[in-house]
Amino acid sequence: MSVVAPREVEVVGDLSGLPASASGARHLVWWGNIGFMLIEGTGFALAAAAYLYLMTQQAPAWPPPGTRPPDLSWGLVFTLGLLLSELPNLWVRRRALAKDARGVRVGVAAMAVLGLLLLIPRGYELAHLNTRWDSDAYGSVVWMLMVLHTSHVVTDWGDTAVQAAWLFTHEIGDDQFADVEDNANYWTFVVLTWLPIGAIVYGLARLW
């Protein structure tokens, strides 16, 4: 009985019509950025849960007697500045999608300046929390939330500053436009995560 060897099937495809690069959900880095935000968002949620847990354990005194809630003034300044920064940030994102080299250069540089300016009211916020990080459970969890969010502001500002320097010294291609889009999306994440954290730090201490 003879054995018939299986026929080899040769598949030939023409990939010349595929784009050399992509943006948005078609780009692998975009999905990596989304995953990064999901991981960090989980960290924010765990930190907020720790605050809520400690608050319920210390009822009815929260903050502890003798401790004033954080001053509102600098918190409001930072929050307003952060929300307003979304206007140029969304503009930069649109310029990246439109592959406007001049627009992304100017926009990313402006966002680097805005990020640096926002660190000023954030510094005053930290100086007016009215509690030390090592004073008690309240002080520790308040500082944890504030430092956690501040670290994201600082790292995104650093990323934006480096990106701005690169854009002004190199030719911009499709991959760089995709990077600008991803960075703009991440700044939106930084803005949105501050809203519940700010409400917890400044609001619950006054409402509880």
C-alpha positions in Angstrom: 0.0 0.0 0.0 1.6 3.3 -1.0 1.5 6.3 1.2 0.6 9.6 -0.5 2.4 12.5 0.9 0.3 15.5 1.7 0.4 18.3 -0.9 2.2 21.4 0.1 0.0 24.5 -0.2 1.8 27.7 -0.9 0.0 30.8 0.2 1.2 34.0 -1.5 -0.2 37.4 -0.5 0.5 40.9 -1.6 0.9 43.1 1.4 2.0 46.2 -0.5 -1.4 47.8 -0.1 -1.2 47.8 3.7 -0.4 51.1 5.4 3.1 51.5 6.7 1.7 52.9 10.0 -1.5 53.5 11.8 -3.1 55.6 14.6 -5.7 55.2 17.2 -7.0 51.7 17.9 -5.2 50.3 14.9 -1.8 51.1 16.5 -0.3 48.6 19.0 1.1 51.4 21.2 -2.5 52.8 21.6 -3.6 49.6 23.2 -0.5 49.6 25.4 -1.4 53.1 26.5 -5.0 52.0 27.3 -3.7 49.1 29.3 -1.3 51.4 31.2 -4.3 53.7 32.1 -6.4 50.7 33.3 -3.6 49.6 35.6 -3.0 53.0 37.0 -6.7 53.6 37.3 -7.0 50.5 39.4 -4.2 51.9 41.6 -6.2 55.1 42.1 -9.4 53.1 42.9 -7.5 51.1 45.6 -6.1 54.3 47.1 -9.6 55.8 47.2 -11.0 52.7 48.8 -8.3 52.9 51.5 -9.4 56.5 52.2 -13.1 55.4 52.4 -12.3 52.5 54.6 -10.3 54.5 57.1 -12.9 57.2 57.1 -15.6 54.8 58.2 -13.4 53.3 60.8 -12.7 56.7 62.4 -16.4 57.8 62.4 -17.8 60.2 63.5 -14.5 62.2 63.7 -13.0 62.7 60.3 -10.6 64.4 60.1 -9.4 63.7 63.6 -10.2 66.3 66.3 -7.8 69.3 66.0 -7.1 68.7 62.2 -8.6 71.1 59.7 -9.6 69.9 56.2 -7.3 71.0 53.4 -7.7 74.6 52.3 -9.9 74.9 49.3 -8.4 77.9 47.5 -5.3 76.3 46.0 -7.3 73.1 45.2 -9.8 75.1 43.2 -7.0 76.9 41.4 -5.3 73.6 40.4 -8.6 72.0 39.4 -9.6 75.0 37.2 -6.2 75.1 35.6 -6.3 71.3 35.0 -9.7 71.5 33.4 -8.7 74.4 31.2 -5.6 72.6 30.0 -7.9 70.1 28.3 -8.8 72.7 25.7 -5.3 72.9 24.2 -4.8 69.2 24.8 -7.7 68.3 22.7 -6.6 70.7 20.0 -3.1 69.0 20.0 -4.8 65.6 19.6 -6.8 66.9 16.6 -3.6 68.3 15.1 -2.0 64.9 15.5 -4.8 63.1 13.8 -4.7 65.7 11.0 -0.9 65.1 10.7 -0.2 68.8 11.1 3.5 69.0 12.0 3.6 72.7 12.9 0.4 72.3 15.0 1.8 69.4 17.0 5.1 71.2 17.6 3.4 74.3 18.9 0.7 72.4 20.8 3.0 69.9 22.6 5.4 72.8 23.6 2.4 74.7 25.0 1.3 71.6 26.9 4.8 71.3 28.4 4.6 74.8 29.6 1.1 74.4 31.0 2.1 71.2 32.8 5.0 73.0 34.5 2.8 75.9 35.5 0.3 73.5 37.1 2.9 72.2 39.4 2.9 75.7 41.1 -0.6 75.5 42.6 -0.1 71.8 43.2 2.9 72.7 45.4 0.8 75.2 47.3 -1.9 72.5 47.7 0.6 70.2 49.3 1.7 73.0 51.7 -2.0 73.6 52.7 -3.2 70.1 53.4 -3.1 71.0 57.1 -1.8 67.6 58.1 1.5 65.7 58.0 1.9 62.5 56.2 3.0 60.8 59.4 0.6 62.4 61.8 -2.1 59.7 61.7 -4.1 57.5 59.4 -6.0 60.5 58.0 -2.8 62.4 57.1 -1.2 59.3 55.6 -4.1 58.5 53.2 -4.5 62.2 52.2 -0.8 62.5 51.3 -0.9 59.1 49.5 -3.7 60.3 47.2 -2.1 63.6 46.6 1.4 62.3 45.9 0.0 59.5 43.7 -1.8 62.0 41.5 1.1 64.4 41.6 3.5 61.7 40.4 1.3 61.3 37.3 1.3 65.0 36.6 5.1 65.1 36.9 5.7 62.0 34.7 3.4 63.2 32.0 4.9 66.7 32.1 8.4 65.1 31.7 7.2 62.9 28.8 5.6 66.0 27.1 8.8 68.1 27.6 11.0 65.4 26.0 8.5 64.9 23.2 8.4 68.6 22.5 12.2 68.7 22.3 12.2 65.7 19.9 9.6 67.2 17.7 11.5 70.4 17.2 14.8 68.6 16.4 13.6 65.8 14.1 11.4 65.2 11.2 7.9 64.1 12.2 6.5 60.9 10.7 3.3 58.9 11.2 4.6 57.1 14.3 5.4 60.5 16.0 1.9 61.8 15.2 0.6 58.6 16.9 2.8 59.2 19.9 1.4 62.8 20.3 -2.1 61.4 20.2 -1.3 58.8 22.9 0.3 61.5 25.1 -2.8 63.7 24.7 -5.0 60.8 25.6 -2.9 60.1 28.7 -3.2 63.8 29.9 -7.0 63.4 29.6 -6.7 60.4 31.9 -4.7 62.6 34.4 -7.4 65.2 34.3 -10.3 62.8 34.7 -8.7 60.9 37.6 -8.2 64.1 39.6 -12.0 64.8 39.7 -12.9 61.9 42.1 -9.6 62.2 44.0 -10.1 65.9 44.5 -13.7 65.4 45.6 -12.5 62.8 48.2 -9.6 64.9 49.5 -11.5 68.2 49.7 -15.1 67.2 49.9 -15.5 64.2 52.2 -13.4 65.9 54.9 -16.0 68.6 55.0 -19.2 66.6 54.5 -18.5 63.6 56.8 
